[in-house]
């Protein structure tokens, strides 16, 4: 039952952030992620949080690495040492990517070509 409650929270947070990205400035979205004081239930296990986000992301339209990383950062706000990182690359045209680090290790959003992205923003 607890995984369904967590999945429901992730689902609604996804749509809230997706709509917010369309109507708010990027700066306001970042402030929302940084200063979130929302309470989430059954979110104390980072591995479970990642698993739920990965499952839900497979059928949500408009899912991006920024949305997934933002959701993980927000629902795991009680956990220490999580950092949302946004990086850019110009190797093959402009690209961006977002991921989550814990103690300088990528725990969410790792890709094979992660080294090509230069971090430009860190959100603690």
Phi, psi and omega per residue, in radians:
X1 nan -0.664 -3.091
X2 -1.131 -0.587 3.137
X3 -1.193 -0.499 3.105
X4 -1.266 -0.626 3.091
X5 -1.174 -0.766 3.097
X6 -1.092 -0.750 3.128
X7 -1.087 -0.699 3.109
X8 -1.107 -0.737 3.110
X9 -1.090 -0.772 3.123
X10 -1.098 -0.751 3.141
X11 -1.011 -0.883 -3.124
X12 -1.193 -0.642 3.103
X13 -1.131 -0.672 3.081
X14 -0.988 -0.896 -3.101
X15 -1.170 -0.625 3.086
X16 -1.082 -0.836 -3.141
X17 -1.174 -0.686 -3.140
X18 -1.054 -0.778 3.106
X19 -1.201 -0.723 -3.134
X20 -1.063 -0.669 3.136
X21 -1.070 -0.572 3.138
X22 -1.308 -0.467 -2.995
X23 -2.070 -0.121 -3.138
X24 -2.057 2.804 3.079
X25 -1.297 2.773 3.129
X26 -1.042 -0.679 3.134
X27 -1.054 -0.716 3.132
X28 -1.200 -0.603 3.085
X29 -1.140 -0.766 3.131
X30 -1.086 -0.759 3.101
X31 -1.082 -0.675 3.096
X32 -1.061 -0.764 3.135
X33 -1.164 -0.762 -3.112
X34 -1.152 -0.752 -2.959
X35 -1.815 0.300 -3.084
X36 -1.049 2.325 3.053
X37 -2.137 0.378 3.099
X38 -1.206 2.533 3.097
X39 -1.773 2.316 3.105
X40 -2.106 2.613 -3.132
X41 -1.803 2.524 3.043
X42 1.070 0.695 -3.065
X43 -2.019 0.327 -3.038
X44 -1.438 -0.194 -3.114
X45 -1.865 1.868 -3.063
X46 -1.063 -0.639 3.136
X47 -1.142 -0.673 3.099
X48 -1.180 -0.700 3.112
X49 -1.054 -0.789 3.131
X50 -1.105 -0.756 -3.128
X51 -1.062 -0.767 -3.141
X52 -1.126 -0.777 3.133
X53 -1.085 -0.775 3.138
X54 -1.095 -0.689 3.128
X55 -1.176 -0.825 -3.100
X56 -1.166 -0.592 -3.077
X57 -1.126 -0.372 -3.092
X58 -1.213 -0.375 -3.120
X59 -2.163 0.209 3.104
X60 -1.678 2.189 3.112
X61 -1.254 2.407 3.103
X62 1.436 0.237 3.109
X63 -1.183 2.365 3.080
X64 -2.315 2.898 3.094
X65 -1.100 -0.587 3.109
X66 -1.142 -0.761 3.108
X67 -1.111 -0.830 -3.134
X68 -1.073 -0.784 3.132
X69 -1.160 -0.677 3.111
X70 -1.130 -0.744 3.132
X71 -1.096 -0.799 3.137
X72 -1.068 -0.760 3.120
X73 -1.074 -0.745 -3.090
X74 -1.265 -0.740 -3.107
X75 -1.338 -0.324 -3.139
X76 -1.816 0.444 -3.041
X77 -1.113 -0.300 3.096
X78 -1.432 -0.231 -3.104
X79 -1.581 2.406 -3.078
X80 -1.409 2.780 2.973
X81 1.168 0.362 3.055
X82 -1.610 2.363 -3.124
X83 -2.320 2.203 3.027
X84 -1.508 2.251 -3.115
X85 -2.101 2.343 3.046
X86 -2.050 2.227 -3.126
X87 -2.203 2.783 3.113
X88 -2.238 2.775 3.095
X89 -2.530 2.549 3.044
X90 -2.082 0.281 -3.088
X91 -1.032 -0.861 -3.114
X92 -2.217 0.918 -2.999
X93 1.581 2.916 -3.096
X94 -1.201 2.290 3.060
X95 -2.437 2.690 3.019
X96 -2.339 2.785 3.130
X97 -2.670 2.590 3.095
X98 -2.202 2.516 3.127
X99 -2.646 2.980 3.127
X100 -2.018 2.323 3.072
X101 -2.041 2.587 2.984
X102 -2.322 2.079 -3.107
X103 0.928 0.806 3.090
X104 1.147 0.304 3.076
X105 -2.042 2.312 -3.135
X106 -1.295 2.148 3.133
X107 -1.951 -0.198 -3.140
X108 -2.675 2.300 3.063
X109 1.596 0.264 3.135
X110 -1.248 2.382 3.071
X111 -2.191 2.858 -3.141
X112 -1.082 -0.561 -3.092
X113 -1.826 0.553 -3.077
X114 -1.042 -0.525 -3.091
X115 -1.147 -0.337 -3.137
X116 -1.364 -0.222 -3.118
X117 -1.595 2.196 3.099
X118 -1.627 2.060 3.135
X119 -1.082 2.306 3.126
X120 -2.109 -0.262 -3.100
X121 -2.580 2.304 3.087
X122 -2.126 2.277 3.135
X123 -2.108 2.017 -3.131
X124 -1.678 nan nan
